[in-house]
Amino acid sequence: MKIVLIGKNGQLGWEFQRILPGLGEMIALGRDELDVSDHASIQKTLIRLRPDLIINTSAYTEVDLAETQVELAMGINAIAPGVMAEAARQIQAVFIHYSTDYVFDGKNNRPYIENDPTHPLSVYGKSKLMGEENTKRSGDAYLILRTSWVYSLRGNSFVNKVLGWSRKNKTLKIVSDQVSSPTWARLLAETTTQALAACKENLLDEIRERRGIYHLTASGYTSRYEWARRILACDPNPTEQLVQTIEPVPSGEFPTPAQRPLFSALDCGKFFNEFGLRLPSWEESLQLAMANT
Ligand SMILES: NC(=O)c1ccc[n+]([C@@H]2O[C@H](COP(=O)([O-])OP(=O)(O)OC[C@H]3O[C@@H](n4cnc5c(N)ncnc54)[C@H](OP(=O)(O)O)[C@@H]3O)[C@@H](O)[C@H]2O)c1
């Protein structure tokens, strides 16, 4: 099986680079090899490479900047996935794409299911929702996996930010009214790959039959405040921490250009019913991730 991975240097893309070679011949593309804001070159590259499987982990993920860089965010998050889905259909490849809990407005009082009404509050959320719609319109054998609060121990994730702040400050103020499921990029990549591996013999037909939107996050949910507390509790080098107090504060204390949903946990029952897989709890995942550093 020939696999094209798009967005190889992101949190999720990096984890896929580790695991996909076990599934087939991987061609991993970063921004330098394929700029996904250049839609003609997406089409040309995919038709030339003719993979059996396309995994798109590229995205414009600067939620606040997207409020002003609307055209760029739309080009990458809304239009590019539709172009990839269309190319996949032409070459009879499976297309895997990721979306976000930010397609919802966060006013639910229970985890969202896939066909709950969407109502994004931000340009980022709107652009990702349009990416879903364009994928559905152009795609054939595709999965759209909505996930939330993705982190890894590489780069500028919330986990590394909290660790960094804890070394410079005695008091941390962390938002306590935003609730969702922190999801370790490695487990997201592994679980997606496991689901695909189980269908490997007849991948195109199996995914075509099951095509659609699925929620896939760690089990359980929490606030950013509780997440930060747990990050510090799992810190492999606690003696480096200066922090003495972690204070819960409302989102209003840190006004941001983009509005975020307050409660955006996702119910992952549909993915479990269809593929027999679920991610561990966010607490177990975090412990595993941080023991790995
Ligand atoms: N992060 C979250 O909290 C979160 C939450 C819910 C859903 N998601 C979704 O999950 C997926 C993976 O997210 P992630 O956290 O892995 O994102 P990430 O770490 O921000 O990675 C995104 C990747 O996209 C690449 N990219 C951006 N613009 C590009 C362009 N014009 N051409 C080619 N590549 C481009 C970036 O390239 P460079 O490395 O060159 O910048 C980066 O490697 C995305 O679909 C995202 O929307 C993420």
PDBQT file of the ligand as one rigid body, heavy atoms in Angstrom, charges set to zero:
ROOT
HETATM    1  N1  LIG A 301      -4.061  21.322  17.946  1.00  0.00    +0.000 N 
HETATM    2  C1  LIG A 301      -5.294  21.181  18.439  1.00  0.00    +0.000 C 
HETATM    3  O1  LIG A 301      -5.560  21.488  19.603  1.00  0.00    +0.000 OA
HETATM    4  C2  LIG A 301      -6.397  20.609  17.572  1.00  0.00    +0.000 A 
HETATM    5  C3  LIG A 301      -7.684  20.475  18.122  1.00  0.00    +0.000 A 
HETATM    6  C4  LIG A 301      -8.706  19.949  17.343  1.00  0.00    +0.000 A 
HETATM    7  C5  LIG A 301      -8.443  19.553  16.035  1.00  0.00    +0.000 A 
HETATM    8  N2  LIG A 301      -7.194  19.705  15.531  1.00  0.00    +0.000 N 
HETATM    9  C6  LIG A 301      -6.963  19.285  14.133  1.00  0.00    +0.000 C 
HETATM   10  O2  LIG A 301      -6.078  18.177  14.152  1.00  0.00    +0.000 OA
HETATM   11  C7  LIG A 301      -5.251  18.213  12.983  1.00  0.00    +0.000 C 
HETATM   12  C8  LIG A 301      -3.777  18.139  13.390  1.00  0.00    +0.000 C 
HETATM   13  O3  LIG A 301      -3.493  19.272  14.196  1.00  0.00    +0.000 OA
HETATM   14  P1  LIG A 301      -2.032  19.516  14.850  1.00  0.00    +0.000 P 
HETATM   15  O4  LIG A 301      -2.261  19.892  16.257  1.00  0.00    +0.000 OA
HETATM   16  O5  LIG A 301      -1.138  18.383  14.493  1.00  0.00    +0.000 OA
HETATM   17  O6  LIG A 301      -1.621  20.833  14.054  1.00  0.00    +0.000 OA
HETATM   18  P2  LIG A 301      -0.173  21.523  13.971  1.00  0.00    +0.000 P 
HETATM   19  O7  LIG A 301       0.754  20.927  14.944  1.00  0.00    +0.000 OA
HETATM   20  O8  LIG A 301      -0.434  22.990  13.994  1.00  0.00    +0.000 OA
HETATM   21  O9  LIG A 301       0.302  21.100  12.525  1.00  0.00    +0.000 OA
HETATM   22  C9  LIG A 301      -0.261  21.615  11.375  1.00  0.00    +0.000 C 
HETATM   23  C10 LIG A 301       0.701  21.367  10.246  1.00  0.00    +0.000 C 
HETATM   24  O10 LIG A 301       0.102  21.949   9.076  1.00  0.00    +0.000 OA
HETATM   25  C11 LIG A 301       1.165  22.493   8.345  1.00  0.00    +0.000 C 
HETATM   26  N3  LIG A 301       0.706  23.558   7.454  1.00  0.00    +0.000 N 
HETATM   27  C12 LIG A 301       0.142  24.747   7.756  1.00  0.00    +0.000 A 
HETATM   28  N4  LIG A 301      -0.033  25.469   6.640  1.00  0.00    +0.000 NA
HETATM   29  C13 LIG A 301       0.457  24.722   5.622  1.00  0.00    +0.000 A 
HETATM   30  C14 LIG A 301       0.565  24.923   4.214  1.00  0.00    +0.000 A 
HETATM   31  N5  LIG A 301       0.152  26.053   3.641  1.00  0.00    +0.000 N 
HETATM   32  N6  LIG A 301       1.102  23.924   3.469  1.00  0.00    +0.000 NA
HETATM   33  C15 LIG A 301       1.543  22.792   4.044  1.00  0.00    +0.000 A 
HETATM   34  N7  LIG A 301       1.485  22.540   5.350  1.00  0.00    +0.000 NA
HETATM   35  C16 LIG A 301       0.935  23.497   6.130  1.00  0.00    +0.000 A 
HETATM   36  C17 LIG A 301       2.115  23.095   9.368  1.00  0.00    +0.000 C 
HETATM   37  O11 LIG A 301       3.352  23.226   8.726  1.00  0.00    +0.000 OA
HETATM   38  P3  LIG A 301       4.642  23.919   9.398  1.00  0.00    +0.000 P 
HETATM   39  O12 LIG A 301       5.151  22.869  10.365  1.00  0.00    +0.000 OA
HETATM   40  O13 LIG A 301       5.539  24.174   8.277  1.00  0.00    +0.000 OA
HETATM   41  O14 LIG A 301       4.100  25.149  10.077  1.00  0.00    +0.000 OA
HETATM   42  C18 LIG A 301       2.081  22.031  10.445  1.00  0.00    +0.000 C 
HETATM   43  O15 LIG A 301       3.100  21.089  10.259  1.00  0.00    +0.000 OA
HETATM   44  C19 LIG A 301      -5.646  19.474  12.231  1.00  0.00    +0.000 C 
HETATM   45  O16 LIG A 301      -6.609  19.156  11.269  1.00  0.00    +0.000 OA
HETATM   46  C20 LIG A 301      -6.281  20.349  13.299  1.00  0.00    +0.000 C 
HETATM   47  O17 LIG A 301      -7.210  21.271  12.761  1.00  0.00    +0.000 OA
HETATM   48  C21 LIG A 301      -6.154  20.207  16.271  1.00  0.00    +0.000 A 
ENDROOT
TORSDOF 0
